[in-house]
Amino acid sequence: MPAESVLTQLKRVGVVTGHVFTYHSVSAARNVCYGHSTKPMRIILGDYPEYWVVGPADAERLLRAGYEPVS
């Protein structure tokens, strides 16, 4: 049985409850977050080399869990 990804584990324990958009470059994450999103979104540095674009509530929970925001 393959190991669960960290993101799957975070969803299972309730740290992340909404949709997470995963990107492998910060420029792609910024493009979606600032250029195409109609809702407020935040970029979180996930497990290397991933950038997670999430809603504000999930971003706050991820920050409390020790993840870092991308400015």
C-alpha positions as CSV (number, residue, x, y, z in Angstrom):
1,M,0.0,0.0,0.0
2,P,1.5,3.4,-1.0
3,A,2.2,5.9,1.7
4,E,-0.2,8.8,2.2
5,S,1.0,12.2,1.0
6,V,1.3,14.8,3.7
7,L,-1.5,16.8,2.1
8,T,-3.8,13.7,2.3
9,Q,-2.9,13.3,6.0
10,L,-3.6,17.0,6.7
11,K,-7.0,16.6,5.1
12,R,-7.7,13.4,7.0
13,V,-7.0,15.0,10.4
14,G,-9.0,18.2,9.6
15,V,-6.2,20.7,9.2
16,V,-7.2,21.3,5.6
17,T,-11.0,21.2,4.9
18,G,-11.3,23.0,1.6
19,H,-9.9,22.6,-1.8
20,V,-6.1,22.8,-2.3
21,F,-4.5,23.7,-5.6
22,T,-1.0,22.3,-5.8
23,Y,1.7,23.8,-8.0
24,H,5.4,23.1,-8.5
25,S,6.4,26.7,-9.1
26,V,5.7,29.8,-7.1
27,S,5.0,31.8,-10.3
28,A,2.2,29.4,-11.3
29,A,0.7,29.6,-7.8
30,R,0.9,33.4,-7.9
31,N,-0.7,33.5,-11.3
32,V,-3.7,31.5,-10.1
33,C,-3.9,33.2,-6.7
34,Y,-3.7,36.8,-7.9
35,G,-4.7,36.6,-11.5
36,H,-7.5,34.1,-11.9
37,S,-9.1,33.6,-8.5
38,T,-12.4,35.3,-7.8
39,K,-12.1,34.4,-4.1
40,P,-9.4,35.4,-1.6
41,M,-6.6,32.8,-1.7
42,R,-3.3,32.4,0.1
43,I,-0.1,30.6,-1.0
44,I,1.5,28.3,1.5
45,L,4.9,26.6,1.1
46,G,4.0,23.0,1.2
47,D,6.3,20.1,1.1
48,Y,9.1,20.7,-1.3
49,P,8.7,21.3,-4.2
50,E,5.0,22.1,-3.8
51,Y,3.1,25.4,-3.3
52,W,-0.4,25.1,-2.0
53,V,-3.1,27.7,-2.9
54,V,-5.8,27.6,-0.3
55,G,-8.5,29.7,1.2
56,P,-7.9,32.0,4.2
57,A,-9.3,29.5,6.8
58,D,-7.1,26.7,5.6
59,A,-4.2,29.0,5.4
60,E,-4.6,30.0,9.1
61,R,-4.8,26.3,10.2
62,L,-1.7,25.4,8.1
63,L,0.2,28.4,9.6
64,R,-0.7,27.1,13.1
65,A,0.6,23.7,12.0
66,G,4.0,25.1,11.2
67,Y,3.8,25.8,7.4
68,E,5.1,29.1,6.0
69,P,3.3,31.6,3.9
70,V,4.7,32.8,0.5
71,S,4.7,36.5,0.1
